[in-house]
Amino acid sequence: MAKSLSAAGISTFLVPDSSIYAIMSRVNKVIIGAHAILANGGMFAITGSLLAANAARVHSTPVVVCAGQFKFTPLWNLYHDFGALDFADPSSVLGFEEGSLVDKVDVLNPYYDYVGPELVDVFITNDGDHPPSSIYRLVKESYDDEDHEL
């Protein structure tokens, strides 16, 4: 993405996760996509989103989440047992060149972060913008339209 933006003439900086706090004072808005938006206003997003949202909160930088309303889910259990899809391939954290370590180390590479509603300023969906506190009502309305009980 950084290459595409740069090729289009947009000033772009690629920042590693470890430097997010250092650069956040120069950022005026954090935009995150969501894997799933929970009825409490929290969400699951790609790993690194929690770090960015926390850094943004410390620096009073607004966090905007862009996602379609089909990402709303009333039935997600925050305390579920992790499934195979919740973890990414360990090779992106520990390369094969460190092969001697692979047999001695268990590598967990979570794919999603849970970002709580207190870290999100606004959700922008195909139906407009919504504060995290209104997500429960929206989820309930869309779920009730499908003849289910919440």
Secondary structure by P-SEA (a helix, b strand, c coil): caaaaaaaccccccccccccccccccccbbbbbbcccccccccccccaaaaaaaaaaaacbbbbbbbcccccccccccccccccccccccccccccccccccccbbbbbbcbbbbccccccbbbcccccccccaaaaaaaaaaaaacccc
